[in-house]
Amino acid sequence: MLLQNKKIAIVGGGPGGLTLARLLQMKGVAVKVYERDINKDARVQGTTLDLHEESGLKALKQAGLLAAFKQHYRPGADRMTIVNEHAEIFFSDHEAKPEADFGNEHFRPEIDRGPLRMLLLKSLQEDTVVWDSQFISAERQGDGWLLHFKNNASAYADIVIGADGANSRIRPYITAIKPFYTGISGLLGSVHDPEQTAPHIYELLKGGKIMAYGGGKCFIVASKGDGSMSFYISYKTGEHSLKNLADKAHILSWFKNDFLGWSTVWHQLLEHAETPLMPVPVYCMPTDQSWETLPNLTLIGDAAHLMPPFAGEGVNMAMLDALELSECLAGETYNSLPEAISVYETNMRKRAALMAQESLDNGERMHSEHALQDMVSFFNDHDLQ
């Protein structure tokens, strides 16, 4: 085996990095995950994740974790309501969509980020994850790398995998290619106790998702397992036009000005949101990117192929990366590590480019003047398949 007697370092403990660690340990590989969070109980932020049969769920099956996933996913959270800017319903699949349909390519079960992380962590050998390890730099040492962290610790690895997300510090050691701004930005927020603070939206949500469209703008709301809601408000604007919004009056003023004509029903979320609202400009790696393969350093997930969130492919591509890289590195097919990594990277870039283009196209569709009609038609056609 190519990894025999090799030390593997995975930089980044998100779903991709943890899935890769699990898959490698199942093959007897020595692996450490270096994660910047202080410990396993650090708050995991962000919206819920939907896993896909051909990628995220496929990786979990191979990792022997599908049963654990079924214990922690949220039945019904994938159900969708589409409304206009006045919160008038144009589409809902709450009555028609089955609660569970594993094995169906169109079934995309939802799970919160925290539970997904915990089930992956529990699958790893004790002390696999080295917490409070924010990567700072690396230098070549012999045939491997010496990694340096912000806590003044250092660690040697024969092979390093960058799983450290959109702002990867590993990526520059491989390529100088950078992401481009897509023209879309938004604000990310959350609301606790929405049944009391935002009752109208809570009733529309029904434990699932809301997508609201109007005037080229988009308002997505999702339920979370702890009873709270997360939301993302997005539209086409300048790359640096949005800042942290901490003052409730300022938030409402911004919304009334930039989302002119939208119903006051959305004010419920903004008036009771945790502050500050976080600006999230949307970036994407070039779909034609390429680089020269290194023999002991590679990338997975957003570090390799950052893409917009508008197709739900980010986490799924990361977990599929983990599966395919583990098979290349720990299988018996290839004669050398450079060959194994090169095959993985070539295939990874090709499929990620297709998903990135789909995400870019969806972003344009969701922020067009006729987004409501297009998205209703899309989901109606999808239901007929």
C-alpha positions as CSV (number, residue, x, y, z in Angstrom):
1,M,0.0,0.0,0.0
2,L,1.3,3.5,-0.9
3,L,0.6,4.8,2.5
4,Q,2.3,2.1,4.5
5,N,4.4,3.7,7.3
6,K,3.3,7.1,6.1
7,K,2.0,9.9,8.4
8,I,-1.0,11.8,7.0
9,A,-1.9,15.2,8.1
10,I,-5.4,16.6,7.3
11,V,-5.6,20.4,7.9
12,G,-9.2,21.2,8.6
13,G,-11.9,19.3,10.6
14,G,-15.0,20.0,8.5
15,P,-17.1,17.2,7.0
16,G,-14.6,16.6,4.2
17,G,-11.6,16.3,6.4
18,L,-13.3,14.1,9.0
19,T,-14.8,11.8,6.4
20,L,-11.3,11.4,4.9
21,A,-9.8,10.6,8.3
22,R,-12.5,8.0,8.9
23,L,-12.0,6.3,5.5
24,L,-8.2,6.2,5.9
25,Q,-8.3,4.8,9.4
26,M,-10.6,2.1,8.1
27,K,-7.7,1.1,5.9
28,G,-5.2,1.2,8.7
29,V,-3.5,4.5,7.8
30,A,-1.9,6.7,10.5
31,V,-3.7,10.1,10.2
32,K,-4.1,13.3,12.3
33,V,-6.6,16.1,11.7
34,Y,-5.5,19.5,12.7
35,E,-8.5,21.8,13.5
36,R,-8.5,25.4,14.4
37,D,-11.5,25.2,16.7
38,I,-10.6,25.1,20.4
39,N,-12.4,21.8,21.1
40,K,-15.2,19.6,19.8
41,D,-17.8,21.8,21.6
42,A,-17.0,24.9,19.7
43,R,-20.1,26.4,18.1
44,V,-20.8,25.2,14.6
45,Q,-22.4,28.0,12.6
46,G,-24.2,28.1,9.3
47,T,-27.3,26.7,7.6
48,T,-28.3,23.0,7.5
49,L,-26.8,20.6,5.0
50,D,-28.5,18.4,2.5
51,L,-26.6,15.2,1.5
52,H,-27.0,13.7,-1.9
53,E,-27.2,10.0,-2.8
54,E,-24.3,10.1,-5.3
55,S,-21.9,12.0,-3.2
56,G,-22.3,12.8,0.5
57,L,-24.4,9.8,1.3
58,K,-22.2,7.6,-0.9
59,A,-19.2,8.6,1.3
60,L,-21.1,7.9,4.5
61,K,-22.1,4.5,3.3
62,Q,-18.5,3.6,2.4
63,A,-17.5,4.9,5.9
64,G,-20.0,2.7,7.6
65,L,-21.9,5.7,8.9
66,L,-25.2,5.6,7.1
67,A,-27.1,4.1,10.1
68,A,-25.7,6.8,12.4
69,F,-26.7,9.4,9.9
70,K,-30.3,8.1,9.9
71,Q,-30.4,8.5,13.6
72,H,-29.4,12.2,13.4
73,Y,-30.8,13.6,10.2
74,R,-34.0,15.7,10.3
75,P,-37.0,14.0,8.6
76,G,-39.1,16.6,6.8
77,A,-36.5,19.3,6.9
78,D,-35.9,19.0,3.1
79,R,-39.5,20.1,2.4
80,M,-39.9,23.3,0.5
81,T,-42.2,26.3,0.3
82,I,-41.7,28.9,-2.4
83,V,-43.2,32.3,-1.9
84,N,-43.1,35.8,-3.4
85,E,-41.9,38.9,-1.6
86,H,-45.3,39.2,0.1
87,A,-44.9,35.7,1.6
88,E,-47.7,34.4,-0.7
89,I,-47.3,30.7,-1.4
90,F,-46.7,29.6,-5.0
91,F,-45.3,26.1,-4.4
92,S,-45.2,23.6,-1.5
93,D,-44.2,19.9,-1.4
94,H,-45.0,19.4,2.3
95,E,-48.0,17.2,1.5
96,A,-46.5,15.2,-1.4
97,K,-42.9,14.6,-0.4
98,P,-42.3,11.4,1.6
99,E,-40.5,11.7,4.9
100,A,-37.7,9.3,4.0
101,D,-36.7,7.9,0.6
102,F,-33.2,6.7,0.9
103,G,-31.8,5.3,-2.3
104,N,-33.8,7.7,-4.5
105,E,-31.4,10.0,-6.3
106,H,-33.8,13.0,-5.7
107,F,-34.0,12.4,-1.9
108,R,-31.7,14.9,-0.1
109,P,-32.0,14.5,3.6
110,E,-31.1,17.4,5.8
111,I,-28.8,17.4,8.8
112,D,-27.5,20.2,11.0
113,R,-23.8,20.8,10.9
114,G,-23.2,20.1,14.6
115,P,-24.7,16.6,14.6
116,L,-22.9,15.7,11.3
117,R,-19.6,16.7,12.9
118,M,-20.3,14.8,16.1
119,L,-21.2,11.5,14.3
120,L,-18.0,11.8,12.2
121,L,-15.9,12.6,15.3
122,K,-17.3,9.6,17.2
123,S,-16.2,7.3,14.3
124,L,-12.5,8.3,14.7
125,Q,-9.9,6.8,16.9
126,E,-9.2,8.7,20.1
127,D,-6.9,11.7,19.7
128,T,-7.2,11.7,15.9
129,V,-8.2,15.4,16.0
130,V,-5.6,17.9,17.3
131,W,-7.7,20.8,18.5
132,D,-6.6,24.5,18.7
133,S,-4.3,24.0,15.7
134,Q,-4.7,26.9,13.4
135,F,-2.4,26.3,10.5
136,I,0.1,29.1,9.9
137,S,2.8,27.8,7.5
138,A,4.6,24.8,6.2
139,E,8.1,24.0,5.1
140,R,9.5,21.0,3.3
141,Q,11.4,18.6,5.5
142,G,13.0,15.6,3.8
143,D,10.3,13.9,1.7
144,G,7.5,15.5,3.7
145,W,6.3,18.7,5.4
146,L,6.8,20.4,8.8
147,L,3.6,22.2,9.7
148,H,3.5,25.1,12.1
149,F,0.4,26.3,14.0
150,K,-0.6,29.5,15.8
151,N,-0.3,27.8,19.2
152,N,3.5,27.5,18.6
153,A,3.2,23.7,18.0
154,S,4.7,22.0,15.0
155,A,4.1,18.6,13.4
156,Y,5.7,16.5,10.6
157,A,3.7,14.6,8.0
158,D,4.7,12.6,4.9
159,I,1.5,13.7,3.1
160,V,-0.6,16.8,3.8
161,I,-4.2,17.2,2.6
162,G,-5.7,20.7,2.8
163,A,-9.3,20.5,3.9
164,D,-9.3,24.0,5.4
165,G,-12.1,25.6,3.4
166,A,-12.7,28.7,1.3
167,N,-9.8,30.7,2.8
168,S,-7.4,27.8,2.7
169,R,-3.8,28.5,3.8
170,I,-2.7,25.2,2.3
171,R,-3.9,26.0,-1.3
172,P,-1.1,28.7,-2.0
173,Y,1.5,25.9,-1.6
174,I,-0.1,24.2,-4.6
175,T,-1.5,26.9,-6.9
176,A,-1.7,30.7,-7.1
177,I,-5.2,30.5,-8.7
178,K,-7.7,32.5,-6.7
179,P,-11.6,32.6,-6.6
180,F,-13.5,35.2,-8.4
181,Y,-16.5,37.2,-7.1
182,T,-19.8,36.1,-8.7
183,G,-21.6,39.4,-8.3
184,I,-23.9,38.1,-5.5
185,S,-23.7,38.9,-1.8
186,G,-25.9,38.3,1.1
187,L,-26.3,38.5,4.9
188,L,-26.5,35.4,7.1
189,G,-28.4,35.4,10.3
190,S,-30.4,33.3,12.8
191,V,-33.4,33.7,15.0
192,H,-34.1,31.9,18.3
193,D,-37.6,31.0,19.5
194,P,-39.2,31.9,16.1
195,E,-42.5,30.4,17.1
196,Q,-42.9,33.4,19.4
197,T,-40.8,36.1,17.7
198,A,-41.7,35.4,14.0
199,P,-44.9,33.4,14.1
200,H,-46.0,34.0,10.5
201,I,-42.7,32.8,9.0
202,Y,-42.6,30.0,11.5
203,E,-46.0,28.8,10.3
204,L,-44.9,29.0,6.7
205,L,-41.7,27.1,7.4
206,K,-43.3,24.0,9.0
207,G,-39.9,22.6,10.0
208,G,-38.6,22.8,6.4
209,K,-37.3,25.6,4.1
210,I,-38.7,28.8,2.6
211,M,-37.4,30.3,-0.6
212,A,-38.7,33.8,-1.3
213,Y,-38.1,35.6,-4.6
214,G,-38.9,39.1,-5.8
215,G,-37.3,41.9,-7.8
216,G,-34.1,39.9,-8.4
217,K,-33.6,39.2,-4.7
218,C,-33.8,36.1,-2.6
219,F,-34.6,35.3,1.0
220,I,-34.0,31.8,2.2
221,V,-35.1,30.6,5.6
222,A,-34.3,27.1,7.1
223,S,-35.3,25.4,10.3
224,K,-32.7,23.9,12.6
225,G,-32.8,21.0,15.0
226,D,-32.6,23.2,18.1
227,G,-35.8,25.0,17.1
228,S,-34.1,28.1,15.7
229,M,-34.2,29.4,12.2
230,S,-31.3,30.4,10.0
231,F,-31.7,32.8,7.0
232,Y,-29.7,34.1,4.1
233,I,-30.7,37.3,2.2
234,S,-29.0,37.7,-1.1
235,Y,-28.9,39.9,-4.2
236,K,-26.6,41.2,-6.8
237,T,-24.4,44.0,-5.4
238,G,-20.8,45.1,-5.2
239,E,-18.2,42.8,-3.7
240,H,-17.6,44.9,-0.6
241,S,-20.9,46.7,-0.3
242,L,-22.2,44.7,2.7
243,K,-20.7,45.1,6.2
244,N,-21.5,43.5,9.5
245,L,-24.9,44.9,10.6
246,A,-25.2,45.0,14.4
247,D,-27.8,47.6,15.1
248,K,-31.5,46.5,14.6
249,A,-32.6,49.9,13.3
250,H,-29.8,49.9,10.8
251,I,-30.7,46.4,9.7
252,L,-34.3,47.3,9.1
253,S,-33.3,50.5,7.3
254,W,-31.0,48.5,5.0
255,F,-33.7,46.0,4.2
256,K,-36.4,48.6,3.5
257,N,-34.1,50.5,1.2
258,D,-32.5,47.5,-0.7
259,F,-35.5,45.3,-0.6
260,L,-38.0,47.9,-1.6
261,G,-41.5,46.6,-1.9
262,W,-41.0,43.5,0.2
263,S,-43.6,42.8,2.9
264,T,-43.2,43.8,6.5
265,V,-43.7,40.2,7.4
266,W,-40.0,39.7,6.9
267,H,-39.2,42.3,9.5
268,Q,-40.1,39.8,12.2
269,L,-36.9,37.9,11.4
270,L,-34.7,41.0,11.2
271,E,-36.1,42.5,14.4
272,H,-35.3,39.4,16.4
273,A,-32.2,38.1,14.7
274,E,-28.9,37.6,16.5
275,T,-26.5,40.4,15.7
276,P,-24.4,41.1,13.9
277,L,-25.7,39.8,10.6
278,M,-22.7,38.4,8.8
279,P,-21.9,39.5,5.2
280,V,-21.3,36.6,2.8
281,P,-20.1,37.5,-0.6
282,V,-20.3,34.6,-3.0
283,Y,-17.1,33.4,-4.7
284,C,-16.2,30.6,-7.1
285,M,-13.0,29.0,-8.3
286,P,-12.5,29.2,-12.0
287,T,-14.1,26.2,-13.7
288,D,-11.0,25.7,-15.9
289,Q,-8.4,25.7,-13.1
290,S,-5.5,23.3,-13.2
291,W,-2.1,22.9,-11.5
292,E,0.9,20.7,-11.5
293,T,0.5,17.7,-9.1
294,L,2.7,17.6,-6.1
295,P,3.8,14.2,-4.7
296,N,2.8,14.8,-1.1
297,L,0.3,17.7,-1.0
298,T,-3.3,18.0,-2.3
299,L,-6.7,19.6,-1.5
300,I,-10.3,18.6,-0.9
301,G,-13.5,20.5,-0.5
302,D,-13.8,24.3,-0.7
303,A,-10.0,24.5,-0.5
304,A,-9.9,22.8,-3.9
305,H,-13.0,24.0,-5.7
306,L,-15.0,26.7,-3.8
307,M,-18.4,27.2,-5.5
308,P,-21.6,29.1,-4.8
309,P,-24.1,27.5,-2.4
310,F,-27.0,27.6,-4.9
311,A,-26.9,23.9,-5.8
312,G,-26.2,22.4,-2.3
313,E,-23.0,20.8,-3.7
314,G,-20.3,22.2,-1.5
315,V,-20.3,19.7,1.4
316,N,-21.3,16.8,-1.0
317,M,-18.3,17.4,-3.3
318,A,-16.0,17.6,-0.2
319,M,-17.2,14.3,1.1
320,L,-17.0,12.7,-2.4
321,D,-13.4,14.1,-2.6
322,A,-12.6,12.3,0.6
323,L,-14.0,9.0,-0.7
324,E,-12.2,9.2,-4.0
325,L,-8.9,10.4,-2.6
326,S,-8.9,7.7,0.0
327,E,-9.5,5.1,-2.7
328,C,-6.6,6.5,-4.8
329,L,-4.2,6.7,-1.9
330,A,-5.0,3.5,0.0
331,G,-6.0,1.3,-2.9
332,E,-3.9,-1.1,-5.0
333,T,-4.4,0.6,-8.4
334,Y,-1.6,3.0,-8.7
335,N,2.2,2.5,-8.6
336,S,3.2,5.8,-6.9
337,L,1.8,8.6,-4.8
338,P,2.2,11.2,-7.5
339,E,0.2,9.0,-9.9
340,A,-2.5,8.4,-7.3
341,I,-2.8,12.1,-6.5
342,S,-2.7,13.2,-10.1
343,V,-5.6,10.8,-11.0
344,Y,-7.6,12.1,-8.0
345,E,-7.0,15.8,-8.8
346,T,-7.8,15.3,-12.5
347,N,-11.1,13.6,-11.8
348,M,-11.9,16.0,-8.9
349,R,-11.4,19.1,-10.9
350,K,-13.5,17.8,-13.8
351,R,-16.6,16.9,-11.8
352,A,-16.2,19.9,-9.5
353,A,-16.2,22.2,-12.5
354,L,-19.6,20.8,-13.6
355,M,-21.1,21.3,-10.2
356,A,-19.6,24.8,-9.9
357,Q,-21.1,25.8,-13.3
358,E,-24.5,24.4,-12.1
359,S,-24.2,26.5,-9.0
360,L,-23.3,29.6,-10.9
361,D,-26.3,29.0,-13.3
362,N,-28.6,28.5,-10.3
363,G,-27.3,31.7,-8.7
364,E,-28.2,33.7,-11.8
365,R,-31.6,32.0,-12.0
366,M,-32.4,32.7,-8.4
367,H,-31.5,36.3,-8.6
368,S,-33.2,37.2,-11.9
369,E,-36.3,39.3,-12.3
370,H,-38.3,36.2,-13.1
371,A,-36.8,34.0,-10.5
372,L,-40.1,33.1,-8.8
373,Q,-41.6,31.7,-12.0
374,D,-38.4,29.9,-13.0
375,M,-38.0,28.2,-9.6
376,V,-41.7,27.2,-9.3
377,S,-41.4,25.6,-12.8
378,F,-38.1,23.9,-11.8
379,F,-39.6,22.3,-8.7
380,N,-42.9,21.4,-10.4
381,D,-40.9,19.6,-13.2
382,H,-38.7,17.9,-10.5
383,D,-41.8,16.5,-8.8
384,L,-43.1,15.0,-12.0
385,Q,-39.9,13.0,-12.5
